[in-house]
Amino acid sequence: MGAVEVKNIKKTFTVEKSTVTALQDISFEVKQGELFGLIGPDGAGKTTLFRILTTLMLANSGSASVDGYDVVKEYKEIRKRVGYMPGRFSLYQDLTVEENLSFFATLFNTSIEENYDLVKDIYVQIEKFKTRKAGALSGGMKQKLALSCALIHKPAVLFLDEPTTGVDAVSRREFWDLLHNLQRQKITILVSTPYMDEASLCDRVALIQEGRILDIDSPEGITKKFNHTLWSVRSETMYKLLTELNEQPEVNSCYPFGQEHHVTFKDDNENVKLIEARLTQLGHKSLKFERIHAGIEDCFMDLMEQHRKS
Amino acid sequence: MKAISVQNLTKRFGSFTAVDQITFDVDQGEIFGFLGANGAGKTTAMRMLCGLSMPTSGEAMVAGFDLYKDAEKIKQSIGYMSQKFSLYEDLTIRENIRFYGGIYGLSNSEIKTKTEHLVSSLKLEDKINSLVKSLPLGWKQKLSFSVAMIHDPKIVFLDEPTGGVDPITRREFWTMIFEAANRGTTVFVTTHYMDEAEYCNRVSIMVDGQIAALGAPVELKIKYTAKDMGEVFLQLARRAKRGDD
């Protein structure tokens, strides 16, 4: 049995008299002990899905279970067994660091001491501020306190809603190291993120956009399915290169990707030598075409385009 | 003349020095990436450059105006958007454009022309009378950028403009930045996406209130023998001592 099972979940909201579909017929399963990522932009439906699974919201139709319990009929059991860290800081701002942690421990009939091992690595980093009010902590510290509070009752399944949004690249890496340590303690983790590069840190991911799952697989499994020949193209004048590549009739897609542009052609066997020659004539220096493997972000954009067309 | 010129700019809050004697210039029409870890002092520095917070010491000229003497003129010459605050959610697209146009002193006929142009270039014609809150995030951000540019400012400040935006829209947004810079607007931008740092003409990286590195991405990658800007950033940000507490 999966730690989380989701079958045909659908959720709509009414906004300004019109109906918005937040989740359309979502199904997936998360295995015990898995680190599962929901990867997608804001508005994809990630938070709605987490709120349904943590029994804070009801779906319109479909069913779901967490740790073997039904999210509707057995919601009380689920609440004892999950840890949830919402995207927005939701602890008590006017309680101190230590008071917040002991409050959450008490709610779940446990104590800080009993499960200290689980939160130790994280809590030691904020322990020197334990008498500070939570509202006066910096963003990074708040995040560590929130994670400690979500873990203090040793949950079977941990839900982390965009824990790394707005967080710098160094702190993001540190946070993922923490998650990998937690995974070793047999906790199933569902984490959502808009950062595509974090997909590779998960065991499996669901790519989600506009309430739909575009694909579910291991990160390698997803990138292997990319079925175009992908080229990285560089020159000394990258903006000029971008506009001129987009003007080439053979080009199917062209996106800036950091220091290179990623390009696919309408014909996967396209002779790039011809296009290279044409661009050199347009004045590009140090022009370089290179065959590359697709990453998660290439796949995400390709799947988005496929959905736009269909 | 430089678009921004900063010498020894410093901001202290009590005994804490948030921004510590930073010195740099930004050229007209340049895309300048302003990077740093959380708590490095970026927001404080940016607030000073926008005329929203007075420095403790140091000098700065923004769009040709002195930060101490002409903060109000600076505010009129710049555009600003951030991920956290941009448009009024409970006003329609038309009302937001009208509101910001009015704030920046555009005449009714200018607002009318700008509204038509802006809405058609973003292909939002059918949505013009919809509330901003009904728009997807990516559209909101593109609209917000266009609104920040409604008075043709010399400089536009973008504070994490693409956070949480889908990968295609994120690139469309950067295309808008490239176009603005091509027309001569100076773009001052912060981001946590390291691939976006590569799109800047030059970037600065703040560590503990100071500018630890400044240069074109290609120069910085050579200097720090890094394969990309992400590596440059990690090397520098890991040196931070003060943390974000």
Contacts between the chains, C-beta under 8 A, distances in Angstrom:
chain1	res1	chain2	res2	distance
A	15	B	133	7.7
A	15	B	134	6.2
A	16	B	131	6.4
A	16	B	134	6.1
A	18	B	134	7.8
A	40	B	166	7.5
A	41	B	137	6.8
A	41	B	138	7.1
A	41	B	164	5.9
A	41	B	165	5.8
A	41	B	166	3.6
A	41	B	167	7.6
A	41	B	169	7.6
A	42	B	137	4.4
A	42	B	164	3.7
A	42	B	165	7.1
A	43	B	136	5.4
A	43	B	137	5.2
A	44	B	166	7.9
A	129	B	245	6.8
A	137	B	245	7.4
A	138	B	38	7.3
A	138	B	39	5.8
A	138	B	243	8.0
A	138	B	244	4.3
A	138	B	245	5.2
A	139	B	38	5.5
A	139	B	39	7.7
A	139	B	244	6.5
A	140	B	38	5.9
A	140	B	39	7.2
A	140	B	243	7.5
A	140	B	244	4.5
A	140	B	245	7.7
A	141	B	244	7.1
A	141	B	245	5.7
A	162	B	164	7.9
A	165	B	163	6.6
A	165	B	164	6.2
A	166	B	38	7.8
A	166	B	83	7.8
A	166	B	160	6.9
A	166	B	163	5.9
A	166	B	192	6.9
A	167	B	38	6.4
A	167	B	192	7.0
A	168	B	36	7.5
A	168	B	37	4.2
A	168	B	38	5.0
A	168	B	192	5.7
A	168	B	237	6.6
A	169	B	37	7.9
A	169	B	192	6.5
A	169	B	194	5.9
A	169	B	230	6.2
A	169	B	233	5.5
A	169	B	234	6.2
A	169	B	237	7.0
A	170	B	37	5.6
A	170	B	233	7.6
A	170	B	234	6.0
A	170	B	237	4.4
A	170	B	238	6.0
A	170	B	240	7.8
A	171	B	37	6.9
A	171	B	38	6.3
A	171	B	244	7.6
A	172	B	192	7.9
A	173	B	234	7.5
A	194	B	163	7.5
A	194	B	164	4.6
A	194	B	165	7.6
A	194	B	166	8.0
A	195	B	193	7.9
A	196	B	167	6.2
A	209	B	166	6.6
A	238	B	199	7.7
A	239	B	178	5.0
A	239	B	182	7.3
A	242	B	175	7.7
A	242	B	178	7.6
A	255	B	167	8.0
A	255	B	168	7.7
A	255	B	171	5.2
A	256	B	171	5.8
A	256	B	174	6.3
A	256	B	195	7.9
A	256	B	199	6.5
A	257	B	195	6.3
A	258	B	194	7.3
A	258	B	195	3.6
A	258	B	196	7.9
A	258	B	198	4.2
A	258	B	199	7.9
A	258	B	228	6.2
A	258	B	229	7.3
A	259	B	198	4.5
A	259	B	217	7.0
A	259	B	228	6.4
A	259	B	229	7.9
A	297	B	167	5.2
A	300	B	166	7.9
A	300	B	167	5.6
A	301	B	167	5.1
A	301	B	168	5.4
A	304	B	166	6.9
A	304	B	167	7.6
A	304	B	168	5.7
A	305	B	168	7.6
